[in-house]
Each structure stands twice: as C-alpha cells, then as structure tokens.
Amino acid sequence: MRGALKFGLIILLCFVAVLQFSCKADKTVKAEKKTGSPELDKLNAAIARDTLDHSLLFERAKLYYKNSYYDGAIADMVKAIGYERKNPDYYHLLCDLYLDYYKSKDALLTIERCVELFPKRIPSLLKLSETQLILKQYENSLATTSRILTINPETAEAYFMMGMNLRSIPDIERAKVAFRKATEIDPELVDAWLILGQIYESENDRKALDYYEAATNVDRNNPATWHSKAYYLQNHGQEGKALEIYRQINLIDKNYIDAYLNAGILYLDRDSIKQAYEQFDILINIKPTNHLAHYYRGISNELLGKTDNAKEDYKTTLILKPAFSKAKNALEALAKSSMK
C-alpha cells in the first residue's frame, strides 16, 4: 500500500510539474506573439516581464491612443493610475482618451480627481477649465480660470481660456480684453492672436490684419498663421498678395493642402486656368480622397476643353461625396451638352 501511495504521489508531482511547465510555455508563447508593430511588440514584452511597471503602461497607452485603440489605452491608464496615483500626466492622458471616446462624464471625473490631488497645479487646473469648456460648462470653466489667477495672476493661458469661454457665451467685448491680456503676458501665444484676428474680421474691422500679422511674426514657420492672413487678404480684394502667401506656405509645408485649394480657386477667379489645374492636380496627388480637389480640377478640365477628363473628375467627386450636388449638376450639364 505504501509503495502504491508513494508511486501515486510521484505521478501527481510529475503531473503538476508538467502542468506548470505547460503554463509557463503558454505564457511565453503569448508574450512572444507579434503584432506587426516593433514598438508595440517591445512594450508588450517589457510589460509581460514586469506587469506592475506603470510607466510602461503609460507608454503603451500613448501608442494605442495614436492608433485610435481607445479600449486598450483606457484599460492601461486605469491600471497605471491604480499603481501610481500621484502622476498628473496619467490623469491628463486618461481625460483626453475619455473625451475622444465620447465619454465626457468620465473625462470630467478623471480631471476633477486629478485637481483634488493637486489643487494648486496650474496645468491640471487649465486642463479642467478646458474640459469644462468642451462640455459647455462655461460658468464652471470661468470659475476655474479665476481660481488659477488667484494662484498666479500672470498665467496667460488662464486669460486665454477665459476669452474662449466669454466668446462662447457670447460676451465678445470681454473676450477681446481677455485675449489681449493673454498676449500682453505671453506675446508668443499664437492662438490668442489668431482668435483676435477672427473676432475683428467678423466685425469687418481692419485691425484683424494686424492681429494676423502678429501671429505670423510670432511663428513664421507655422503655415496656419500664414493661411489666416492669406485668407483675409483673399476676401478683402488683395488676391495677388494672397497668392504670394499661398506659394510661401507650400515652401514651408509642401503638404499643406488648403494652400493649394485656395490658390487654385483664386487662379480660377482670375481665369488663369492652367495654373488652377496645376494646384488642384498637386492637391490630388497629396490627398486623393479630397473631393473638392477633384471637383475643381473637373471645372479646370472643362474650361480647358477636356470634357472627358472633367467627367471623370466629377464622377470621382461623387464617389468620394455622393451628396455633393455641384458635381452632380456639372456632370448632368456635360451630358446634356454632349447630346446637342
């Protein structure tokens, strides 16, 4: 009996050992499974070795976020915060994830929790104000900006957020004051200059151009600042200067598609059809899915007498945007003219 019992115990121990080895081997296989992304594979392997390293979870969440895998990113950040509650960057990322994933309530709760932990941390308070603004909680957002200014009255971003809220209410005159105060404290706050330009432009005030020029002076390598100035000039009878700026924008960033589109439309208005065609053709090569580029190239082809090419452009426009009535009408007009 003892011998049989001893033999049975040996068999059981061998079975447990085999089972343990099998589990370890299975875990190794899972850890070594490739995703097709070397960066993600590296992070997965590191996390498999140390599942409690919250910094690795943070890095993987950022990578997931970049690739719009929100469920995975949120799960990683919830774990990371569970391991390390006192890293405000973790709350900021989780807030952004929830906002982009249309979970606004969770986003607000996340950044509120962060502010509870860091009640005088200005970047976190600014994040709270921004989140409240996005959720149209304007009075709460304004209260948060006031809270920031009691901590540091020279916080340009707080005045900027104040201006954003006042503009939304709307209280435009007070918004102007807030944006101007922001630029006085931080003259390099480009967005404040641009928004001031937009406000004055909406009021048909020539000061708008001054603010757009201030934005370009602050950041001369930012195509968006130049675009704002060019678009203003385009709409105020200075098409030649606008075209010069659009050409300059494409030297700064050859893939900035709005410059090609707007320049092409200006060339059409000036009856410079070949130049217009070139702009739209470049744009299509950069972004083939831009329906407006195909539509306007169709117009250019039609004006150049290339009706077959125009038809193809209009057809492509309707494939990309079936409800685009201008392309449909243009295609029908060409069909009618070919029947005459």
C-alpha positions, 0 to 999 in steps of 0.5 A: 500500500505504501509503495502504491501511495508513494508511486501515486504521489510521484505521478501527481508531482510529475503531473503538476510539474508538467502542468506548470511547465505547460503554463509557463510555455503558454505564457511565453508563447503569448508574450512572444506573439507579434503584432506587426508593430516593433514598438508595440511588440517591445512594450508588450514584452517589457510589460509581460516581464514586469506587469506592475511597471506603470510607466510602461503602461503609460507608454503603451497607452500613448501608442494605442491612443495614436492608433485610435485603440481607445479600449486598450489605452483606457484599460492601461491608464486605469491600471497605471493610475491604480499603481501610481496615483500621484502622476498628473500626466496619467490623469491628463492622458486618461481625460483626453482618451475619455473625451475622444471616446465620447465619454465626457462624464468620465473625462470630467471625473478623471480631471476633477480627481486629478485637481483634488490631488493637486489643487494648486497645479496650474496645468491640471487646473487649465486642463479642467477649465478646458474640459469644462469648456468642451462640455459647455460648462462655461460658468464652471470653466470661468470659475476655474480660470479665476481660481488659477489667477488667484494662484498666479495672476500672470498665467496667460493661458488662464486669460486665454481660456477665459476669452474662449469661454466669454466668446462662447457665451457670447460676451465678445467685448470681454473676450477681446480684453481677455485675449489681449491680456493673454498676449500682453503676458505671453506675446508668443501665444499664437492662438490668442492672436489668431482668435483676435484676428477672427473676432475683428474680421467678423466685425469687418474691422481692419485691425484683424490684419494686424492681429494676423500679422502678429501671429505670423511674426510670432511663428513664421514657420507655422503655415496656419498663421500664414493661411489666416492672413492669406485668407483675409487678404483673399476676401478683402480684394488683395488676391495677388498678395494672397497668392504670394502667401499661398506659394510661401506656405507650400515652401514651408509645408509642401503638404499643406493642402488648403494652400493649394485649394485656395490658390487654385480657386483664386487662379480660377477667379482670375481665369488663369486656368492652367495654373488652377489645374496645376494646384488642384492636380498637386492637391490630388496627388497629396490627398486623393480622397479630397473631393473638392480637389477633384471637383475643381480640377473637373471645372479646370478640365472643362474650361480647358476643353477636356470634357472627358477628363472633367467627367471623370473628375466629377464622377470621382467627386461623387464617389468620394461625396455622393451628396455633393450636388455641384458635381452632380449638376456639372456632370448632368450639364456635360451630358446634356451638352454632349447630346446637342 
